Amino acid sequence: MKYLLNTIATLLFVSCSASSLMAQQDTIQYVVPGRTNSLEQQHKPYVILISADGFRYDYAKRYQANHLLELSSKGVTAAAMLPSFPSVTFPNHYTLVTGLYPSHHGLVSNTFYDPKRNEKYNMSAKDKVRDGSWYGGTPLWVLAEQQQMLSASMFWVGSEADIKQVRPTYYYNYNDHLPLSQRIKTVQDWLNLPQETRPHLITFYLSETDHAGHSYGPLSKETQQAVKTVDSVVYQLTEAVKSTGLAVNFIFVSDHGMTAVDTAHPLPVPSIIDPEKFRVISSGTMLDIRAKNPLDIPGLYQQLKENAQDFQVYLKTDMPEHFHYGVKDDVYNRIGDILLFSNWPKVFSAKKPGLGYHGFDPQEVKDMQATFMAWGPAFKTGLKIDTFENVQVYPLIAKLLGLSLNEKIDGTLQTLGPVLR
């Protein structure tokens, strides 16, 4: 018995030690050695791209995010920013830094199946998230590093991966528990580095509003407090940056909005979908159905159309144009053969869903629309602009940093170029 107890104690110690080590590793800053800014890049502007996940287009005014409202009043504010479809986290964060629609950069949802690899990508699977071969396009930090301009990431989708064999010079693996004060101090330290090793592009990610919106709904006191937290962090960050004496440009965005849904009547996966014949991936607002035998597609499609209630049924070959999500757009063949989209406020779920959701068509459900604000020496002051698509952010930042685009993207400088001085 004593031997058994000692063995259990030893195993518990090893397990706790391993967990502790993993937690410590998640707070480690990674630095790619041997990189420096070229002399030309040392004199380029500085950009901090901030994303507050799920920060709906109206949150700043609704919840009186006074710091953000004041900062953006001295720069540029959009009525809203349209997420790409589907309006979920990984596809849209990656769209913001590639200028490509999800169907073109490959992250077609938070979870999806790749038939060529015979593998499933899941945003919770760290081995997939950190594998650069899953990602298309050229993220802003890769573009910068390719042109000998240093970059840094305090979290962003794709920044942990070796995309085109390149990571930011300075980066962290995602860890939501890393103290906000430490994140701000790290950015300040980066900007206090000597010119040759100082990053000119910094990404900075915050999750608070998304977590609160999902758990408590977009109109809750918890979401209001999350907005206040984001507002405070942005203010503290700008004050910390101010202490460096550098003229830094800030762009504040979100990936999508948030809406209240019907929690009492979730939609089940239709029972007529045979799991022996079809692979089904659900994301709450969408069912992605892929046939194991293409001959089974027409029959199931017809059955689903005849029995559809509270959801729309589409073939991949007949998708709405504005989704940019059909067969002609599917560069990596990662979109299913049949897609079901729930009608707001319904969602697909096998259990009672959370109070807040996103993923709906942002052109149909305004609550899906995101935030765009920008301020700093490069931006015009007191400018209000109309709603635009989020693929336009990439060419704006590339122009601001003086980086040359090296491939075709979906965004153009024509939309946001006029916001620069």
C-alpha positions, 0 to 999 in steps of 0.5 A: 500500500505504501509503495502504491501511495508513493507511486501515485504521489510520484505520478501526480508530481510528474503530471503537475510538473509537466503541466507547470512546465507547459504553462511556463512555456506558454508565457515564453517570448520566442525570438528568431535570431539573426534578423535586423531591419535594413537601413531603409526599413529603419526609417519606416512608420510603426503600426500596432494592429489591435483586435478585440475579438467579437467587438461589435460595430456598435459596442464603443458607443453603446457601452461608452468606451470613452478612450476608444471614442476619443482616440478615434475622434482624432483619426478615422472611424468606420460606420462598421466593417463587414466580416468575410463569410463565415463571420467566425474568428479564425477565418476573419483574423486571417483575412485581416492580415492577408487581404484574402477571403477565407475561401482563398487563404484556406481557413474556411472555418474554425474547423474544416476537413481537407480531403487532400490531406485527409485531415481535419483542422481545428482551432483548438488543435495546437499541432494544426494551428502551428503548422504553416502548411495549412495557411495560404496567402502572405500574412503581413508579418511574413511580407514585412520579414521578407522585405527585411522589416522586423515584426512582432506578435502579441497573439494573432491567428497564424502567428505561431505557424511557420507560414512560408517558413517565416514567423514574426521575429518576436512572438508568443504562443497563444495564452489567454492567461498571460497578464494584460499588464505583461502584454502591454509592457512587452510591446513597450519593451519592443519599441524601446529596442535599438532601431536595427532590432525594433519591430515596425509591425506589431499585432495585439489580440484581446479575447474579452468581448468574445468570451463575454458575448458568447456566455452572457449575450451581447447586451449583458452587463458582463459584455459591457464590462468586457468592453470597458476592459478593452477600452482601458487596455487600449488606453494603457497601451497608448500611454505605454507607447507614448513613453517611448517617444515614437510616432506610432499608428494604431488600427483597432479592429474586430473579427466579427460582431455578436448577436443574441440567439434562440437558446430554447429551440436549437436546431438538430443535425437533420436525421436524414443525413447518413453519417456512413455516407457523409462527413458533417462539421457543425459550427453553430450557424453552419453545417458543412456536409461532404459526401464520401461518394459524390453520387449521393449528393443530389438525393440528400440535397433534394431531401434537405430542400424539401424538409428545410425549416429554419435553415437554408440549403445550398450546393457548393456549386450554387452559393450566393455570390457575395459569400465568395464561398462557392466552388469557383472560390474554393482554392483548397477544396475545403468547403463541403458539397452541401451547406446548411445555414441557420436562419437567425436567430436559430443555431445548430446545436445538440444541447442548449446553446450559449446566449451569444453567437456569430457566423451569420451573413453580415449583410443580412444580420447587422449584429455580425458587423465589426469595428474599425478605428485608426489614429496616429500620424499617418491618418487624417483626423476627424474622418468618418467613413462608410462600411467596407469589407475587411479584406481592405485592411491588408493593403492599407497597412502594407501601404502605411509600412511602405511594403511591396505586395508580392501576390494578388489579393482581394483587397485594394488600396482604393477603398482605404487609401484616402484615409491616409494623409 
